[in-house]
Amino acid sequence: MSYKRPQLHFILLLLLAYYFATRTAANGGITVQCLPDQAVSLLQLKRSFYNPNLSSWQQGTDCCHWEGVRCDRASGQVITLDLSDRNLESNGGLSPALFNLTSLTNLSLSGNDFGSTILPNFGFERLTSLDLSNARLFGQIPTGGAHLKNLRTLDLSYNNMYLQEPSFQALVADMSSPRELYLDTVGILSNEATWSVGLADSVPLLQDISLYECGLSGPIHHSFSLLRFLATINLGYCGLSGHVPRFFAEFSFLRYLDLSANDFEGQFPTKIFQLEKLRYLDVSYNPSLSGKLPDFPPGNILESLNLRDTNFSGAIPDSFVHLKSLEFLGLSNVGSPKKPTTSIANLTSLNTLWLSGSGIEKPMLSWVGRLKNLTDLRLKDYTLSGPIPWWIRNYPSSSFLYFIDLSINSLNGHIPKSFFDLTGLETLWLGSNQFKGTVELSLLWKLRALGSLDLSNNMLSVIDVEDGYPIPYLHKITQLRLISCNLTKIPVALKYANEMYVLDLSSNRIDGAIPSWMWMNWKDSISTLNLSNNMFTSLQNSPSVIHVNNLDSLDLSSNKLHGSVPIPLTGTAARSAVMLDYSNNSFSSIIPDFGRVPPCLTQGSSLVMLKLRENQFRGVLPENIGEGCMLQTIDMNSNQIEGKIPRSLSNCRSLEVLDIGSNKILDSFPYWMGKMPNLRILILRSNQFYGSIGGPTESDAISKHFSGLQIIDLASNNFSGSLNSKWFGKLETMKANSNGEGNVLSFDESIPGGYYQESLTFKGIDLTFTKILSTFKMIDFSNNAFDGPIPESIGKLIALHGLNMSHNAFCGGIPSKLGDLAQLESLDLCRNKLSGAIPQELATLTYLAVLNLSYNDLTGMIPQGPQFSLFTNSSFKAIKLKCAPRQSGRIEKQKQSRKDATTQELLARVLGVLKENAEFDDNALTAFIDKFKTPLSPRSIAMFGSLVKNVEKVKKPKGNKVGAKKKAVEIT
């Protein structure tokens, strides 16, 4: 039988080989090799990148083993391609070679750079998962043709893309049954108020939806309640309004809910807190949203709770101690001064504590020192006063604390030297307090972990070391803000900080040249650089180009710079919006190497703000602005620009502000700008524009012709002809009455200078609006040659605050419909040819502070009313009007008594505003009060009352997280 043993062994070996082969194949170890055509397509894709950091992608090797590639084991076809976050760069968009991979079902190219190119409208038909987030794509998201029908996951977040035509509704309808939809920062530009209507019909099985900062509006539609499988809802920074839906408390799968920075109001549904699977809840920065904290049952798994800058109130319940998993807590105005909030100190998992407002008891915060795992403490805008509390000063140097934010308080005294012993401290923000004394930067540089420092807007003098000081240990410092710190030179040590990300040295007394080492050392790191309001005279070596690959904001305004504008080249690495402010200098030209077209206006640029006002620029505006223009603000006021407004400016579809006032532009009215969908502010004053402003054509009958305009200033030109009534009928934004205070217009609220600013003539005074509310509406057509009647349709613009049509040749009567302008504060119709009586309806304008009807042919009686009784003869010069009979002495005394009371009432109101919004010592307040020992004149009462009303609309800006919506107006 021995002869059979070899045969048996052979059979056993075959069986074992088969067994191990099948086991290995089952585990994915044995696969069919990559097909040749698949490898060819992948190598073509590799060659489409400038920097193909794909070392394993080599010809002649099995592409199924290349990094980021996964194949079907049976066919050798590529089914997954994941090249996310590899910093790959291409200006040609997505390579056509991608679409040769016909079995591809999962594609991720997020975190790369495709040079602001447009997404193709084909090639995605077989995909079930597509992630192109943060890939620097641009333009309208293509829909239709069912090319997205198989997608279960779509992520196009953090690009410069939008949905207009086709709309958001068209996109979701094109997807048969998605589970995850991430469109953060995608601009939803059409039907933005009805985005949620019928959403459940298109995507009934949706589990995750993220539309962060998408520009939505209106309330959440009740049909949203049918999306019962939702686990993630992110609608932060969207502009939504109304009430937080109660049906959210019925979403039993909900884990993540972010409704931050919207305009929600009313009571927050308490039952949402008690959802069993909820781990993350953020409703911060909804100032009209109120509520109370509920009782939390044992076993609650909430990990993050943020209620900052809301109207939540009441005590913190004892059951708060049950939040054993809580790691992040943000509160405003919650807590009781009479009841210690020590339950927070028992939250052993808590590592981040953000408090603001007035609720938590100030004297008893010493329990914060018991939070042994605390790493991040932020008491921004917390109404702290006096010296820094002892329980912060004495925080043990061995603690885990790495982030301290005490900014925007009333802390005073000297900065304690104990801070310099916190060797683990990475961030120290002490800006906007009342600290005094001197601070030696050399002490701060010894904090070797320090990465971010803010000492701005105190009463400090920051002292730098002299040249020759040993090179400090600064390789970790990335953010430095020393605004108004009495600096006379750029700190020497910064030359050795090689990773600077944010530097703000504005409002100091630094002169000389801006050093060239800034551009060399920080070429790949600097994002925000603000050197404004200093005395710089030049850039060292006068560079025509500065290479700053990651630039977001460059502010050199209000210096003494001259010559050619330095052109920043952001390269292909920059993915975010870029803001340039060179205003209020003596720049005179853009270097001739670039012709007349600055690169910042060409296709593919990510520039959103260009401010060149108050310089010495000559010549004409560029005529070949490309379709990739992303500009939201163009401000070239007060230069010597000539020629015409280029039609190619219409390619800047995101343009919201155009200010080319006080130049020498010779052109007719740019009626074609009426089709620019986002235009809000148009300033053409003090140029040489001529002719009629026309009116909507037949093709404009159903279009939005200047529908978003809220400020238009055509003053001091050569416009002529009569005004078309239909022209004003298209100004939809001015027709929309708003009872709220509105939002501040901005392109980026997260950094200084991110708000729109304008110099306007309002109420006969030149004012600089450092922040402009969306509710402020104004028309100025003064000092032209308009004639004919004033259109009755102006009376439909019920949101107007200012109307100036003075110094023209208008004739006929004053339209009685102007009495419908209930918000009107200033009306100037002087020096026209108006005739007839002043309409009695104007007497109902209770906010009217400035009225000028002088130098017309008006007759009859001056209307009687509370407001008109305050206007003096200066409002009615050189017109034939009769006054009402003089009142008796007793009535005159009563009227004077009312004026005195009005003076005192206005004084009390403005003092309240000053105490909350400004820093006045007792002597300054006493001097202010002395000015009002005598009653104000009637005109002063009216103007002062209107100003107080505007100021009271907004309080001292609350502490914001990055990008939060602030609602404030400052007038200087």
Secondary structure, DSSP 8 states (H G I E B T S, - for coil): -TTHHHHHHHHHHHHHHHHHHHHHHHTT-S-----HHHHHHHHHHHHTSSS---TT--TTS-GGGSTTEEE-TTT--EEEEE-TTS--B-SS-S-GGGGG-TT--EEE-TT-B-TTEE--SSS-TT-SEEE-TTS-EEEE----TTTTTT-SEEE--SSEEEESSS-HHHHHHHSSS-SEEE-TT-EE-SSTTSTTTTHHHH-TT--EEE-TT----B---GGGGG-TT--EEE-TTS-BEEE--GGGGG-TT--EEE--SSEEEEE--GGGGG-TT--EEE--SEEEEEE------TT----EEE-TTEEE-S---GGGGG-TT--EEEEES-SBTTB--GGGGG-TT--EEEEESS-S-STTGGGGGG-TT--EEE-TT---EES--HHHHT--TTS---EEE--SSEEEE---GGGGG-TT--EEE--SSEEEEEEEHHHHTT-TT--EEE--SSEEEEE---TT------TT--EEE-TTS--SS--GGGGG-TT--EEE--SS--EEEE-THHHHHTTTT--EEE--SSEEEEETT--SEEE-TT-SEEE--SS--EEEE-EEE-TTT--S-EEEE--SSEEEEE-GGGTTS-GGGSTT--EEEEE--SS--EEE--S---TT---SEEE--SSEEES---GGGGG-TT--EEE--SS----B--GGGGG-TT--EEE--SS--EE------GGGTTS-SSTT--EEE--SSEEEEE--HHHHHT-HHHH----S---B-BS-TTSTT-B--EEEEETTEEEEESS-BTT--EEE--SSEEEE---GGGGG-TT-SEEE--SSEEEE---GGGGG-TT--EEE--SSEEEEE--GGGGG-TT--EEE--SSEEEEE---STTGGG--GGGSTTSEEE------HHHHHHHHHHHHHHHHHHHHHHHHHHHHHS---HHHHHHHHHTTSS---HHHHHHHHHHHHHHHTS-S-----TT-------B-
